[in-house]
Amino acid sequence: MIRKITAKEYITPLREGGSLPAVIRADDDELYAMKFVGAGQGAKALISELIAGEIARQLGFRIPEIVFIELDPVVGQSEPDAEIQDLLQASAGLNLGMTFLSHASSFTLLAPPKPTIEFASRLVWFDAFVTNVDRTPRNVNMMVHENEIWLIDHGASLYFQHNWQDHIRQSETPFVMIKDHVLLPLASELRTAEETLKTKLNREVFEKIVAEIPEKWLPIGEKFSSAEECRNAYVAFLLHRLENSEIFLKEAERARSLLV
């Protein structure tokens, strides 16, 4: 189960993120990078972060621990930035955070560790599966911590949920944005990666992850009349996309063939 903690100290904003996440200290005296429910994409970005992040963990990638963070805006009362104060007020209550990787650096292909072909192929497949648009050279969303590559920031994944008109049909998209993936040139074993990764995902895995989504975050009323109906829709999308992975796998292979 995902732990729930309470923010005790607002330390600093992370201004490289468009939604102004922040480093906070929690009641367990540890540091976390917190994403706010009151930011631009609201709870849907936090849902994407939760689902994609926990799927990545299931697939064996290194992901900082994901936690729920209860926020009282008073913890940031000394912050002078009016925009941040507005964000804190809009985010009172439950938010999402990840363990803050102290002394970590942004990943770059110009410095070690160099990703293996296996790692690159697995990551490209995963990002195509969750429709992650943010793993480009401009925004790699990977960190190097203790000489290992860690994945962060999956809030731009699963963009189907911003338009619930036909989520099953949307699960069959080829995801053409994979052409911009930072590790696509190295991903020469996509078929092998798929064979391995698909064995780790199933309905039970998806249901367990989706069950963690706080009910207050679910888009009830957009198309669904209950939390159960909404959760079932997320699971249906993920299952159908997994069953039709050949669609996005072929697109990744096609995009890579244009690079090499």
C-alpha positions in Angstrom: 0.0 0.0 0.0 1.1 3.6 -0.7 2.0 5.3 2.6 0.3 8.5 3.7 2.4 11.2 5.3 2.0 14.8 6.4 4.0 17.8 5.1 5.7 19.6 8.0 8.0 22.1 6.2 7.9 23.7 2.8 11.6 23.9 1.7 11.9 25.1 -1.9 10.1 25.1 -5.2 11.5 22.9 -8.0 11.2 25.5 -10.7 12.3 23.3 -13.6 8.9 21.7 -13.4 6.1 23.5 -15.2 3.6 22.8 -12.4 5.9 24.1 -9.6 6.5 21.0 -7.5 8.3 21.5 -4.3 10.7 19.9 -1.9 9.0 19.3 1.5 10.0 17.7 4.7 7.4 15.3 6.1 6.4 14.1 9.5 8.8 11.1 9.1 11.7 13.7 8.8 12.4 12.7 5.2 12.5 14.9 2.1 10.0 14.4 -0.7 9.3 16.1 -4.1 5.6 17.0 -3.8 3.3 17.5 -6.8 0.2 19.6 -6.1 -3.3 18.6 -6.8 -4.1 22.3 -7.4 -1.6 22.7 -10.2 -2.4 22.9 -14.0 -3.6 19.4 -14.8 -4.9 18.8 -11.3 -5.6 15.4 -10.0 -5.3 13.7 -13.4 -1.6 14.4 -13.5 -1.3 12.9 -10.1 -3.2 9.8 -11.2 -0.9 9.5 -14.2 2.1 9.8 -11.9 0.7 7.1 -9.6 -0.4 4.6 -12.3 2.6 4.9 -14.6 5.1 5.1 -11.8 3.8 1.9 -10.1 3.7 0.1 -13.5 7.3 1.1 -14.0 8.2 -0.3 -10.6 6.4 -3.5 -11.4 8.5 -3.8 -14.6 11.7 -3.5 -12.6 12.7 0.1 -13.1 14.0 2.2 -10.3 11.3 4.6 -9.1 11.4 6.8 -6.0 8.8 5.7 -3.4 5.5 7.3 -4.2 3.5 8.6 -1.2 0.4 10.5 -0.5 1.1 13.8 1.3 -1.5 15.6 3.4 -0.9 19.4 3.1 -1.9 22.2 5.3 -1.1 25.4 3.4 0.2 27.0 6.6 3.5 25.1 6.3 4.4 27.4 3.4 3.4 30.7 5.0 6.9 32.1 4.8 7.1 31.6 1.0 7.1 35.1 -0.6 6.0 34.1 -4.1 2.3 34.9 -4.6 1.9 32.2 -7.3 3.2 29.6 -5.0 1.0 30.8 -2.1 -2.0 30.5 -4.5 -0.9 26.9 -5.4 -0.6 26.0 -1.8 -4.0 27.2 -0.9 -5.5 25.4 -3.9 -3.8 22.2 -2.9 -4.9 21.9 0.7 -5.6 18.3 1.5 -4.2 15.2 -0.3 -1.3 15.5 -2.8 1.3 13.2 -4.2 5.0 13.0 -3.6 8.1 10.9 -4.3 11.2 10.4 -2.2 13.6 13.2 -3.0 16.8 11.9 -4.5 19.4 14.0 -2.7 22.7 14.6 -4.6 21.2 13.1 -7.8 21.9 14.6 -11.2 20.0 14.7 -14.5 20.7 11.9 -16.8 22.6 12.6 -20.0 24.0 10.3 -22.7 27.3 12.3 -22.5 28.1 10.9 -19.0 28.0 7.6 -17.2 26.2 5.4 -16.6 25.5 4.5 -20.2 22.2 2.7 -20.7 22.4 -0.8 -22.0 20.5 -1.9 -25.1 18.2 -4.0 -22.9 17.4 -1.0 -20.6 16.8 1.3 -23.5 14.5 -1.2 -25.2 12.5 -1.8 -22.1 12.1 1.9 -21.4 11.0 2.7 -24.9 8.4 -0.1 -24.7 7.2 1.1 -21.3 6.9 4.7 -22.3 5.0 3.8 -25.5 2.6 1.6 -23.4 1.8 4.4 -21.0 1.9 7.1 -23.7 4.5 9.1 -21.9 5.3 12.2 -24.0 8.1 13.4 -21.6 11.2 11.3 -22.2 12.8 13.5 -24.8 16.3 15.0 -25.1 14.9 18.3 -23.9 13.1 16.7 -20.9 14.6 13.3 -20.1 12.9 12.8 -16.7 15.7 10.4 -15.6 18.1 11.0 -12.7 21.4 9.4 -11.9 21.5 8.5 -8.2 24.3 6.4 -6.7 25.4 5.5 -10.2 22.0 4.1 -11.2 19.3 5.5 -13.5 16.0 6.4 -11.8 12.8 7.3 -13.6 10.8 10.3 -12.4 7.9 12.5 -13.4 5.2 10.5 -15.3 2.5 13.2 -14.9 2.2 13.6 -18.7 1.5 9.9 -19.3 -2.0 8.4 -20.0 -3.2 11.5 -21.7 -6.3 9.6 -22.8 -8.0 10.6 -19.5 -8.2 14.2 -20.5 -10.9 13.1 -23.1 -13.0 10.1 -21.9 -15.1 9.9 -25.1 -13.8 6.5 -26.1 -11.0 5.3 -23.9 -10.9 1.8 -25.4 -10.4 3.1 -28.9 -7.8 5.5 -27.6 -5.9 2.5 -26.1 -5.2 1.4 -29.7 -3.2 4.5 -30.6 0.3 3.8 -32.1 1.8 6.7 -30.0 3.7 8.4 -32.8 5.5 10.7 -30.3 7.8 7.8 -29.5 10.0 9.1 -32.3 11.3 11.8 -29.9 12.3 9.3 -27.2 15.8 10.0 -25.9 16.8 6.3 -25.9 15.1 5.2 -29.1 18.4 5.1 -31.0 19.7 2.5 -28.5 16.5 0.4 -28.4 17.4 -2.3 -30.8 15.8 -5.2 -28.9 12.2 -4.0 -28.7 10.7 -7.4 -29.5 12.7 -9.1 -26.8 11.8 -6.3 -24.3 8.1 -6.8 -25.0 8.3 -10.6 -24.5 9.8 -10.0 -21.1 7.7 -7.0 -19.9 4.3 -8.4 -21.0 4.7 -11.3 -18.6 4.8 -8.9 -15.7 1.5 -7.2 -16.4 -2.0 -8.4 -16.0 -5.5 -7.5 -14.7 -4.5 -8.2 -11.1 -1.5 -5.9 -11.3 -3.6 -3.1 -12.9 -6.5 -3.5 -10.4 -4.1 -3.3 -7.5 -2.5 -0.1 -8.7 -5.7 1.6 -9.7 -7.3 0.7 -6.4 -4.7 3.1 -4.8 -6.2 6.2 -6.5 -7.9 8.3 -3.9 -11.6 8.5 -4.7 -11.6 12.3 -4.4 -9.2 12.4 -7.4 -11.3 10.3 -9.7 -13.1 12.1 -12.6 -16.5 11.0 -11.5 -19.2 12.9 -13.3 -17.2 13.4 -16.6 -18.5 10.1 -17.9 -18.8 7.8 -14.9 -21.4 7.8 -12.2 -19.3 6.0 -9.5 -15.7 5.4 -8.4 -16.0 1.7 -9.3 -17.1 2.5 -12.8 -14.2 4.9 -13.2 -11.6 2.5 -11.8 -12.9 -0.2 -14.1 -12.3 2.2 -17.1 -8.7 2.8 -16.2 -8.1 -1.0 -15.9 -9.9 -1.6 -19.2 -7.7 0.9 -20.9 -4.5 -0.7 -19.6 -5.6 -4.2 -20.4 -6.8 -3.4 -23.9 -3.6 -1.5 -24.6 -1.5 -4.4 -23.4 -3.5 -6.9 -25.5 -2.9 -4.6 -28.6 0.7 -3.8 -27.9 1.7 -4.8 -31.4 0.2 -1.4 -32.6 2.6 0.7 -30.6 5.5 -1.7 -30.9 5.4 -1.5 -34.7 5.3 2.3 -34.5 8.4 2.3 -32.3 10.1 0.0 -34.7 9.1 2.2 -37.6 10.3 5.3 -35.9 13.6 3.7 -35.0 14.1 2.5 -38.6 14.2 6.1 -39.7 17.0 6.9 -37.3 19.5 4.1 -38.1 
